[in-house]
Amino acid sequence: MKKIISLLIILLLVGCSNKVEEKVIENEEIIVEEKELTIEDYQNNKVDELGEVPIMMYHGIHNKNNSDTEYIGGNVDKNGYQRTSEAFRNDLEFYYSQGYRMIRLTDYVDGNIDVELGKSPIILTFDDGLENNIKVTGLDEKGNIIIDPNSAVGILESFKEKYPDYNITATFFVNGGLFGQEEYNEKILKWLVENGYDIGNHTYSHVDFTDVDANKSMEQVGRIYELLDSIIPEKYVNIVALPFGSPYSLEHENMQYIFNSNYNNHNYQTKSTLRVGWKSESSPYHINFNPKFLKRIRAYDNNGEEFDIKMNFKLLESTRYISDGDKNIIAIPSSKSELLNNNIQKEVKTYQ
């Protein structure tokens, strides 16, 4: 005779809807019921889907201790564009402990934020396609790449195992040399897109768009799209990380060639560009959101000054995007209603 057990467990959903999930275990079967979130649920979690979203900008990740570096904290170079592997691990621990969960850059641009109730989205990007982003040390017996555990991807993969709810992902913006490992470049690209990462465009030779003409601009952007099409067709993102942040303005004459043109009989369209900015960006549902020209946070230490990680996340304590747990509903404080983009095609809920 089967033992009959009745148990009621109320759980907040992990990123699937703005409801409370009730699990009733009866006769060894689980029956799932859903209950609408209350105003108190929104208030207690400080839900605000018009808050700001950090897009983190990384470059190199170097396998050395922070104590070995000449500069502040985990910076390898004076300007803080290169980070130690120890510092990168600490960054990831910090983001997680502060309630941030990763989302894909392309989902953010498209306005599809899927983060559990009470948590906040964060986006990781890497520029330059450096070898230490995903260093391959060889192939296994099946021909699969072996990834250095101290490279950026090696570290990210370890966090996948440590925190399954972290939703580990990142977008890597490459130049013509891809990841600087000619023997493995194609395998690397294919592995990344098959394992939850994205590849974007950083121009063929890291050009400064303020120093080139229209033809050179088209070549620099189009040549990378052509290269990616030959290796991972329809599996990369049409987003350009602007080298040096140039041309610094959407009004610059070369921006039109970055967004829409033709190279070598290959038509391309870019839906978004990334700047070398210093602060977090607007919610994709905010009236000020402009997906064509997005700011990023430089991931470096500077004693809480000059918009380093510490300073930015201090600012975000009162301005961050906090999810209602339902990607199909936008929940915001009623005091922010006038800041909502009226063209958003999603259900909106407000609360006081």
Secondary structure as UniProt FT lines:
FT   STRAND          7..12
FT   STRAND          19..26
FT   TURN            27..28
FT   STRAND          29..36
FT   HELIX           39..45
FT   TURN            49..50
FT   STRAND          52..53
FT   STRAND          55..58
FT   STRAND          60..62
FT   HELIX           66..68
FT   TURN            73..74
FT   TURN            78..79
FT   STRAND          82..84
FT   HELIX           85..97
FT   TURN            98..99
FT   STRAND          100..102
FT   HELIX           105..109
FT   TURN            110..111
FT   TURN            117..118
FT   STRAND          120..127
FT   HELIX           131..133
FT   STRAND          136..139
FT   TURN            141..142
FT   STRAND          145..147
FT   TURN            149..150
FT   HELIX           152..162
FT   HELIX           164..166
FT   STRAND          171..175
FT   TURN            176..177
FT   TURN            182..184
FT   HELIX           185..194
FT   TURN            195..196
FT   STRAND          198..201
FT   HELIX           209..211
FT   HELIX           214..231
FT   TURN            233..234
FT   STRAND          239..241
FT   HELIX           243..245
FT   TURN            246..247
FT   TURN            250..251
FT   TURN            253..254
FT   HELIX           255..259
FT   STRAND          260..263
FT   TURN            264..265
FT   STRAND          266..269
FT   STRAND          272..274
FT   TURN            284..285
FT   TURN            287..288
FT   TURN            291..292
FT   STRAND          297..298
FT   TURN            303..304
FT   TURN            306..307
FT   HELIX           309..315
FT   TURN            316..319
FT   TURN            327..328
FT   STRAND          329..333
FT   HELIX           334..339
FT   TURN            342..343
FT   STRAND          347..351
//
